[in-house]
Structure formats: C-alpha cells, structure tokens
Amino acid sequence: MALPNAAERTQADLAHLIHPLSHPTDHQEPRIWVEGHGAMLKDLNGVEVIDGLGGLWNVNIGHGRRELGAAAMQQMDTLAYCSSYIGASNLPAIALAERLSGLVYPSINTFFFTSGGAESTESSFKTARFYWKTQGKPDKIKIISRMLGYHGVTMAAMSATGIPEYWKMFEPRVPGFVHIASPYPYRFNGGDAHTSQGVAAANLLEEAILQEGPDTVAAFIAEPIQGAGGVIVPQDDYFPRIRAICDQYDVLFISDEVITGFGRTGTWFGLEHWGVEPDIMQFAKGITSGYIPMGGIGVSDTIKAAMDNTPPDQRWMHAYTYSGHPTCCAVALANLDIIEGEGLVQRAAEMGNRLLEGLHTLDDLPAVGEVRGLGMMAAVELVADKATKQAFPTTAKMGAQIQREMNARGLYTRARGEVICLAPPLVTTAEQIDRIVDILREAIPAATQGA
C-alpha cells in the first residue's frame, strides 16, 4: 500500500494539529512516524532510526508487539469500557491491582488508576491533602519538590515541576508549592568533611520543612532518577536520608515512578536501589509500554486505612471517567506478562551496564563533561570547558545541534540543552546499544566543533 505524501501530510499537520510544547518554528520538518519494530522506528520517507528514548521513556517492551494489540482487541470484543465508580468494577482492573500488589513496595497494596502521569500526580497531591485532613491536620497542604524535577504540566503538576521553561506563559502557579535544589552530583555544591554531598542535598528538605512549618507541609515528591531534567542519579545516601526526614516531620513521601517504574532502571521500581519505600507511588508510561494511555497511584496500607475508616460524608471524593478502564487494564496485564516472561528487568540491568560502559569510552572527548545513568537510563552532559564545567552559550543552540547530528546518523532521542538523554526500549540489542555509542562518538565532535 502506497504511503501518503510526506510534504502534503506535513502541511496538514501544521494546519490542524497542536503539538506538545508547540511552536511552529520548531515543526517545519517533522518526522512523521509510520512503523516501529523492537528498538527501531521508520518515518514516512522510509528512513529507519534507533529509538533512543523508547518513545517518550515509555516503550519498555519495544515497538510492534502484537500481544498487546491482541489483548486490547479481545477485551474490546468482550467489554471495552465500563465505569469503575463506587458500586461497579471489572475483572481486568481487579486483576491488575492484585498483580501490582505483588510487584511494588511491600507496604503498598492498593491502587487507583488514571489515564497518565499528570493525572497520577494530581491524584497523589489530593490524596496527601485528604490523608492529613483525616488525621486532624487540615493545614498540611504544601508540596515540596525539586528543581529539575518533572511531574507533568497540568496546573498543579506544573507547579511541582522544577523546570522554569514550563512555567513562563502560564503563571501564576498554584500556591503552596516549594522547590529545593536537585542532588545533581555533577553540579551540586554542598557537603563537607562531616556531611556527605548526598546528605547535604537531602538536608535541604529539612530546611524547607522547618522554614515553611512542619504543620503546613503535606508531602515531598521526587523521581528516583530525575528524567526530563537530565537523567540525574542521586548519591547512594540521598534517599535514605530523605525517608528519615519525612518520618521525623510527618511528611508523606511521594515517589514519582512514571519513568523509573516497570524495569527501566534494572529493578522493578526505582527506590529499590536504595532500600527505601514511599508512602505514595505514582506510575504511568511503562505500565502499558505506551501502547495505550494509563497511569495510577499506589498508597500505603496506612493511607488506605484512613480511606476506609473515614465517615461516608468525608470520603475520598476523587475520580476520573477512565479510571480502571478495562481495555487499558487488559493491555497492562499483557505488558506485565512480557516484562516478567522475557526477564526484561534483568535485561535492563545488563544492557544498561553495556550502554554505560560504552558511553564511558566517550569520556576523553573534549566536550564530554559527564556520563551518568542507571539501568536503561543514561545521559551524556556536554560542556564548553571540562575544568570549570562551563556550559555552552545559549547562542550555540547546542541541544538542537546535537539532535540534528544524531538524527542524521540514525539515532532519534532528546537533548535537554547540553544533556543527551537516552532510554531505549528494554529489548534493544547489544548491537544496537553499541551503535548508539558509535553514533554519539561521531555526532558530539560534529556538533561541538567550533562552538
């Protein structure tokens, strides 16, 4: 079957479709994707590239898995949709919640389903407020998050997101949100002979709680590894100290596992690397490998008990039309079957090590400031001066330059400024991993020469 004309479809795109983070100057020559298999994508012009970001950090099991299409079709043929509001349920939603209780942190056994990450963030915030009201502490409403954190861009989620570019044209933000610095080992200035860098970064949370007043702070939200902010892996002692601070001041700890969940980091969920459990865990992306929109939150047994024991007129009055959507839940179950059956969590650890080792062969390039990562999440941060860690001037437009050079060589991924972000599907082959490294070895000098 003949494919549509690329130029004609581009004009229709420009005329009728509003894209995320949209400005037409960035969208004059879009890649119109038409096909995907494994870690590869093909565009309307027939050009194949490696999907270096796994869709948008979410295509964990790779493209073209017919099993998920079959699961969706079977469920749609049986019961495509029904409400999951109180008094109603469906078998796939029950099965998925039960399945998740055996995969996530031991203290989390109950789940609420959403359509994606931002809805999950909003659900976490509302649940934190609800919980403290049930405990007779209605003034605990503030949320502390981190700079360079990403939690979505609906109004409250955007107010927690710590990337100012997302705020500019939508101010004022929702009140009650406070930001502290990222632990960012490559650039964090803190710690001394008595306090490690990781503990010093975590102690910023304690300072913020005390400044705001412990009786006003509901929760702290953090990604185990900051994704969109530049694949920032914290120090090993950071999250244990965060957990201790939250316990000390009666602050709920929300783990944003939208990217780090479902095997991406080489464990099922990100905080497992540091032996820490959250009070609320939010997820999306990898639960269906992006094949169908879905997200959710899991709450601790303590929070669930508060839900169960509150009077009916003070119930958890939160809902979405598509919560517990049977087709979405059926696809998620099929996706989990693949992740477990093919050992993709362990594969993410093994192939992630191969990716990180390969990227470290780029350390000697003049523009490579740091290589970092964990599992199948990695980043290469480019700098104008290695000794001072000085960034390239904004006029160099380094992010656009490096993306252009990578695209030309067959790697499609994102750069946040000078940080090249990588999160290929967990099924990416060893040969494809090595090709990613080879492409960067060529693309980085090409982009940075003369900048």
Secondary structure, 3 states (H helix, E strand, C coil): CCCCCHHHHHHHHHHHCCCCCCCHHHCCCCCCEEEEEECEEEECCCCEEEECCHHHHCCCCCECCHHHHHHHHHHHHHHCCCCCCCCCCCHHHHHHHHHHHCCCCCCEEEEEEECCHHHHHHHHHHHHHHHHHHCCCCCCCEEEEECCCCCCCCHHHHHHCCCHHHCHHHCCCCCCEEEECCCCCCCCCCCCCCCCHHHHHHHHHHHHHHHHCHHHEEEEEECCCECCCCCECCCCCHHHHHHHHHHHCCCEEEEECCCCCCCCCCCCCHHHHHCCCCCEEEECHHHCCCCCCCEEEEEEHHHHHHHHHCCHHHCCCCCCCCCCCHHHHHHHHHHHHHHHHCCHHHHHHHHHHHHHHHHHCCCCCCCEEEEEEECCEEEEEECCECCCCECCCHHHCHHHHHHHHHHHCCEECEEECCEEEECCCCCCCHHHHHHHHHHHHHHHHHHHCCC
